[in-house]
Amino acid sequence: MNTDPPQDAAKPESANTPSDAQLSATTDDAQTPSPAQSEDNSNTDSNSASGDAVHNPQGSTLEQLREQALEATKNVFDPEIPVNIFELGLIYDVAVDEERNAKVTMTLTSPACPAAQELPMEVQGRIAVIHGINNVEVDVVFDPPWTPDKMSEAAKVQLGFDL
């Protein structure tokens, strides 16, 4: 049976982490674990869905992981267009679930896109290296179809579209 003093002794640098996380990582829909639950969850790592739903062992909330995943997509460029795929409007959604698995829903400029194989693989690779992400699934969809209207204003300016 574990008691609090041995757990604290085993993790002297992170003894304050659960209370800090509880103060900063509370969400509307998630329950904040008690300090004892937080310590237990840190020992079980990704096997626990309830306590880790808000705070993962690396210190990032699920929303922070989602933002990191979105940022990673901004480093993927269509080889034919000098604009990243996020600004092109090819990324429809990025979600991170309670098990810290990322799911990306994206499209391509056309079903016949020459980069149809490499872009999803590059997205998966860029997100997979984020500390705290367990698995990455990339789902390529063509509904709704991509149109230039989905591009950001910055992308339209860079590509010479009239605003």
C-alpha positions in Angstrom: 0.0 0.0 0.0 1.4 3.4 -1.0 1.3 6.3 1.4 1.7 10.0 0.6 5.2 10.4 2.2 6.9 7.8 0.0 5.3 9.2 -3.2 6.4 12.7 -2.3 9.9 11.3 -1.6 10.0 9.6 -5.0 9.0 12.8 -6.8 10.6 15.8 -4.9 10.7 18.1 -7.9 7.0 17.6 -8.9 5.4 17.6 -5.5 3.7 20.9 -6.3 2.7 20.0 -9.8 -0.8 18.5 -9.1 -2.0 21.5 -7.2 -0.6 23.9 -9.8 -2.2 21.8 -12.5 -5.5 21.8 -10.8 -5.5 25.6 -10.5 -4.5 26.2 -14.1 -5.9 23.3 -16.1 -9.5 23.2 -14.9 -12.1 23.0 -17.7 -15.9 23.4 -17.7 -16.5 19.8 -18.7 -13.8 17.9 -16.8 -13.7 17.1 -13.1 -10.6 18.2 -11.3 -9.0 15.3 -9.5 -8.2 15.5 -5.8 -4.5 15.7 -4.9 -4.4 12.0 -4.0 -6.1 11.2 -7.4 -3.5 13.4 -9.2 -0.6 11.6 -7.6 -2.2 8.2 -8.4 -2.8 9.3 -12.0 0.8 10.4 -12.5 1.9 6.9 -11.6 -0.4 5.3 -14.1 0.5 7.6 -17.0 -1.8 7.1 -20.0 -3.7 4.1 -18.6 -6.1 6.4 -16.7 -8.6 8.4 -18.7 -10.3 10.2 -15.9 -7.5 12.1 -14.2 -5.4 12.5 -17.3 -8.3 14.1 -19.2 -7.2 17.5 -18.0 -3.5 17.2 -17.2 -1.0 14.9 -18.7 2.3 13.9 -17.1 4.3 16.2 -19.3 2.4 19.2 -18.0 0.3 20.1 -21.1 -3.4 20.2 -21.1 -5.4 18.6 -23.9 -6.0 22.0 -25.3 -2.3 22.8 -25.2 -1.6 19.6 -27.0 -4.2 20.5 -29.6 -2.6 23.9 -30.2 0.8 22.3 -30.6 -0.7 19.9 -33.1 -2.2 22.8 -35.0 1.1 24.6 -35.0 2.8 21.5 -36.3 0.5 21.5 -39.4 1.8 25.0 -40.1 5.2 23.4 -40.8 3.8 21.3 -43.6 3.9 22.8 -47.1 2.3 21.6 -50.3 5.3 21.0 -52.6 3.6 22.9 -55.5 2.4 25.9 -53.5 4.7 27.9 -51.2 2.1 28.2 -48.4 1.6 25.9 -45.5 -1.4 23.6 -45.5 -3.0 25.2 -42.5 -3.1 28.6 -44.2 -4.3 26.9 -47.4 -7.3 25.8 -45.5 -6.6 22.1 -45.9 -6.8 21.3 -42.1 -10.5 21.0 -41.2 -10.1 19.8 -37.6 -7.5 18.7 -35.0 -8.8 17.0 -31.9 -6.9 15.4 -28.9 -8.9 12.9 -26.9 -8.5 12.0 -23.2 -6.0 9.2 -24.0 -3.9 12.0 -25.8 -4.5 10.5 -29.2 -4.7 13.1 -32.0 -7.1 13.0 -34.9 -6.6 15.3 -37.8 -9.3 15.8 -40.4 -7.9 17.3 -43.6 -8.5 17.6 -47.3 -6.4 18.2 -50.4 -6.7 20.8 -53.1 -8.1 18.0 -55.3 -8.5 14.3 -55.3 -5.8 14.1 -58.0 -3.3 16.0 -55.9 0.2 14.7 -56.6 1.1 15.1 -52.9 -1.9 13.0 -51.8 0.3 10.3 -50.3 3.0 12.5 -48.7 1.0 15.3 -47.1 -1.0 13.2 -44.7 2.1 11.2 -43.8 4.0 14.4 -43.1 1.2 15.8 -41.0 1.2 12.5 -39.0 4.9 12.6 -38.6 5.0 16.3 -37.4 2.3 15.6 -34.8 3.6 12.3 -33.6 6.8 13.8 -32.3 4.9 16.2 -29.9 5.7 15.2 -26.3 2.5 13.9 -24.8 0.8 12.8 -28.0 0.4 9.0 -28.1 -1.1 8.2 -31.5 -2.0 10.2 -34.6 -4.7 9.4 -37.1 -5.0 11.5 -40.2 -8.3 11.3 -42.0 -8.4 12.7 -45.6 -11.9 13.8 -46.6 -13.2 15.5 -49.8 -16.5 16.6 -48.3 -16.7 19.5 -48.0 -14.5 20.0 -51.0 -11.7 22.4 -50.8 -12.1 25.8 -52.5 -9.8 28.8 -52.5 -12.4 30.5 -50.2 -11.0 28.2 -47.4 -7.5 30.0 -47.6 -6.6 32.5 -45.0 -6.2 36.1 -46.1 -2.4 35.8 -45.7 -2.3 32.8 -48.0 -4.5 34.7 -50.6 -2.1 37.7 -50.5 0.9 35.5 -50.8 -0.5 33.7 -53.8 -1.7 37.0 -55.5 -5.5 36.6 -55.0 -7.6 39.7 -55.1 -9.2 40.4 -51.7 
